[in-house]
Amino acid sequence: MVFNINTGMLKWYPVYTHPRAEKKAYTALANKGVEVYLPLQRRLKQWSDRKKWVEEPLIKSYLFVRIAENAQADVLMTRGISRFIYFSGHITAMPNRQIDDLKLLMASSLELEVTEENLQPGEKIKIKGGPLKGLTGEMITYRSQKQLLIRLENLGCSIIVSVAASLINRF
C-alpha cells in the first residue's frame, strides 16, 4: 500500500511500540512504505565479560510515523506497534518543527539525556551557532549546569542537551 498520497496531508504521529520492539517495528513500517523516524543513540554497554557499543532508541518504546490520517489503521496493524498517543480523546500529531529539532539533535555529536521529570518552564532561548544552530527551547538549570531543554509535550518527556552559554540568544 502506498502511503505518500499528498505530502501536504501528511502529519507526524508518535507511536507507542511494544517493549524493546522499536527497531523491528521501524523495519516493518519501512517495508510497508511508511515514512518512519526512530532516533537512535550510541551507548557503551557493559556485560560481565565485555563492553560493546550499541544503538538504542533515544526515547524508549516510541517512534514517529509521517502519514495521512486515513493510514492510521494500517500502522496499527504492524507487528510491534502498540498504539497511537492520544491527547483529549484524539490521536495527537507532532509539529514538523519538533521532528526537525529532534533530527538536528540526533545529527549532533552532543550527549543527550531524555527525562520524564516535569521541569518548570524557563526562559525561551535560541541557539545562534554550532551544530544546533537555529534550535529553540527553554533554558534550565540542571545538575548545577546550564543546559537546553527541548520539551516534547505530546510525549510527556524532555530532552536535555548541554550548550555553551556563548551560543545562546534570548528571545
N, C-alpha and C positions, 0 to 999 in steps of 0.2 A: 504494500500500500504506500502511496506517495503522500507525504505529509506537507510538503512545501508548496501549497496551493498559491497563496498570495502573501509575500513577506510582510505586507502591511498589517495582515490579520494575525500574524504570529506573535505570541507573548511567551515570556519566560515564566515557568512554573517550578517551584521547588517540589520535589517528590521525595517521600519518605520510603526508604528501602527496608528490606528485611535486614536483621543484624549481620554485619560483615558480608553483605551481598552487593555492595556498591559497584565493584568492578564488573561482576557478572551481569548485573542489571544494565550497566553502561554499554557493555558489548552487545547485549540482546537488543537494546533500543537502537544502537547504531546500525545493527544488522537489519532492522526494520526501516531504516531510512530516517529516523528521528534525529533532529539536531539536539545533541545532549552534551552537557558540560559537567565534568567531575573534577573539581580541584584536588590535585594530589600533592602531597608534601613528602620530600625525602627525609627519613629519620633513621638514626642509627639504633638498631635493636640489639640487645644483648641477651644471649641464651647462656646456659651454664658452660657450654663448650666453645662458643664462638660469638663474634659480632658480625652484623650484616646490615648494609644499607637497604632499606625497603621503602616503597612508595605507599603511603597511607592516605586515605581521604582526609582533607583538611577539616571537613565537618562530617563527623560520623553519621552514617545512615541517611545522608542526603545527597542528591544530585539534582541537576537542573535540566529541564527539557524546554525547548522552544517549539511550540506547536500552536495550531489553531484550536479554538475551544472544542470543536466537534471531534478532535482526535484524542480527547482525554480518556475515553473508554479503551481505546487501543493501547494506550500507555499502561493503564491499569491491568490489562491482560498480559503484561510482560512478566516473565519469570524474574523474581527478585524484587518487584515493586510491591510495596505495601499499600500506600495511599497518597493522595494529594494532601496538601496542607490547607486547612480551612481557617477562615477568619470571618466572623459574623455570619456563619452559615453558608459562605460562598468559597469556592476554590480561589485561593489567593494567587495573584500574579506578581512577579518581581519586576520592578522598574528596570529598563535596559541599563540605566546608569549603574545600578548596584552590581549587575553581572559584569559590566565593563570594569568597574572598580575592583571586583574580585579577580578578574583576569589580569589586571595590571599588578595587583599584589602578588599573584602567583608567578608572574613573569620576573619579579624582582628576586634578588638573592637574599632578601631580608628574612630573618627568622620571625615566623608568625605564631601567634597564640590565639586560640579560639576560647572564649569564655562565655558561660551562660549566666554569669553574675549580672545582676540588674544594676549596672553602673549609672550614676546620675548624669544627666546631660550636662555638658560643659560648653566651653567657648567653641564656636564654629571656626574651623581653620581650613586652609587650602595649602597644599604643598607646592612650592614655587620652583623647585629644582630637583635634580637627581632622577633615579629610575621611576619614582612615583609621582612625577610632576603632573599637576592637574587634579590629583586625588583630593577629595574633600572629606571631612569627618569632624570629629569632636576631639578637643584636647582634654586629656585626663591626666591625673597623677596616679600612678600605679606602681607599687613596689619601689617607691621613692624615685621613680624615673618619670620624665615627661614622655608620654607616648601618644600615638594617634589611635583613636578608636573608630573603627568602621562598624556601624550598627546595622545588622541585617534584621530589621524589625519583624519581617514576615516569618523569620525562623526562630526568633526569640534568643538569638545569640549575637555576639560581637566578636570582631577580630581586632587584636591589639598588635601594633607594629611600632617599633622604635624608629624615630625620625630625629635627625639633628635639628635643634631649635633654629639654626640659621636658614633652614629650608622651609620654614613655616611662615605663612602670612595669615593675619586675621581677616575675617570678612563679616 
